[in-house]
């Protein structure tokens, strides 16, 4: 008996050892701007299960997810179960299964069925695991394509490979690009076993544990491949007219007067506007390319005054949407310098770029990019560094010591640049202005000025949930509100409201089309359409209407500031190009007349950047930055979406062709 038990025990030990030997665990470090922000652990079991747990912290935001998958021999998923919370801390409960030849999926935002034989990418699961198996499925597919649920299809490109080395170890990894998921190919690095290795980045990088120091090497290789791709698009899509171009018999938006002028002709010669005026009075050169402007409106190129640019789709989306100038509000110094060079020399498609340098305090809520300061001496050194590099503005972020605002503003003003930012934690907007800030980013910080007794921590998502809970209760006709607006006027303070950013955050609900994406959802690739159904901040039945009412209060506050004479900017901090159109629609919904909203996004922006002598309006001698749209956006602001032709420095683009290069449908 004892011998039998001993044999059984030994067998169990051997079986456990064999099971452990065949179980593979891969660990990953999630890195934000050189600092560990989270982790991921993926476990591959011998029975075919893959378990993944991951979480990261991004200024108090970030997901915490547990996922389990089963993949078939063809690398297609047969089951996926994902639970936890998403980036904005909304609950996640998502399931996918294949039974009896039918694929089914269900989450708070989606529900559907289809014939099996495709790949389902979860909305919040382990992206690395899923991408690795998708690459595997594509590699095994006979025709090189894989059907995606709930729609679309994926294709695979092998971009390149390299052997990396870290602490004496070497590993061969390959970069793959998958099209059909987003506006640009989704890239992923795999090892020779087909396992996920990582996704290099300056902002947020996923890298296998022990190989974190390879981020820069892989990032540079990835960016080189991306630069080659966008350079090819620039050669194919940019038109460089050999002769003058004439927009004939077009209505023109006169941004100086904020009026429409009918039956105008505008002639461009090279990079400048040669002539502009009544069609009957303008002589068009005999060899000019003639563009019939009947039924269309020609506007100065639009300005987006709040972006964070990235290589790839951003530049194309801006130009396709008529945005010919942007102001970046915080980025990696080296990356943005290189991107600006490509956009300026035409080796990539993108707008004119003006740079604002971001400064934050170090800590758990620090911004993922920019410069940092824990002493006033560091802060002033950061200011000087940015200005010496040609930056036109300093942006302060939430974790910076409020005591640094006044000395930063003093130095910046002495050197001729503006100061703006989030209202720092521990301050309210009025104090930020009194300390020397010239501009405030985001309408939520305006509302928080009156919620100091209720919202104490503005470095975390409380800067969103606080206004969501309480902004609707603010009496916009009260003395504190009126006094605050007078303070803004006295200090000539500008407000960058970013209304479109908060529309989805406060009013979108899971399973319903987000209102900010509703106007373009039919034009988006099938997989990208899914993002429009995943809602914004987590709400309950008790506060659902309150959040909507609070967003309505933000619109009313915007209109109140505008009526008082506070300068409002058109900025997005969101999807390039198409969200500026939404920003203008929301300004109009707030009560700003359409002609004035267009003036805000053209001449007023140019004036703030001190570029109104060069751009912002249509006049002889000015830079040929132009947008031709169908219809009349002064009568119907949404006509701003109906882009047909765009010019930047006299280079001509077909808007529809630019959108289509990203897998988007052209504007109707």
Secondary structure, 3 states (H helix, E strand, C coil): CHHHHHHHHHHHHHHHHHHHHHCEEEEEEEEECCEEEEEEEEEECCCCEEEEEEEECECCECCEEEEEEEECCCCCEEEEEEEEECCCCCEEEEEEEEECCEEEEECCCCEEEEECCCEECCCCCCHHHHHHHHHHHHHHCCCCEEEEECCCEEEEEEEEEEEEEECCEEEEEEEEEEECCCCCCEEEEEECCCCEEEECCCCEEEEECCCHHHHHHHHHHHHHHHHHHHHHHHHHHCECCCCCEEEEEEEEEECCCCEEEEEEEEEEECCEEEEEEEHHHCCCCCCCEEEECCCEEEEECEEEEEECCCCCHHHHHHHHCCEEEEEECCCCHHHHHHHHHHHHHCCCCCCEEEEEEEEECCCCCCCCCCEECCCHHHHHHHHHHHHHCCCCEEEECCCCCCCHHHHHHHHHHHCCCEEEECCCCCCCHHHHHHCCCCEEECHHHHHHCCCCCCCCCCCCCHHHHHHHHHHHHCCCCCHHHHHHHHHHHHCCCEEECCHHHHHHHHHCCECCCCHHHHCCHHHCCHHHHHHHHECCCCCCCCCHHHHHHHHHHHHHHHHHHHHHCCCEECCCCCCCCHHHHHHHHHHHHHCCCHHHHHHHHHHHHHHHCCCCCCCCCCCCCCECCEEEEECCCCCCHHHHHCEEEEEECCEEEEHHHHHHHCCCCCCC
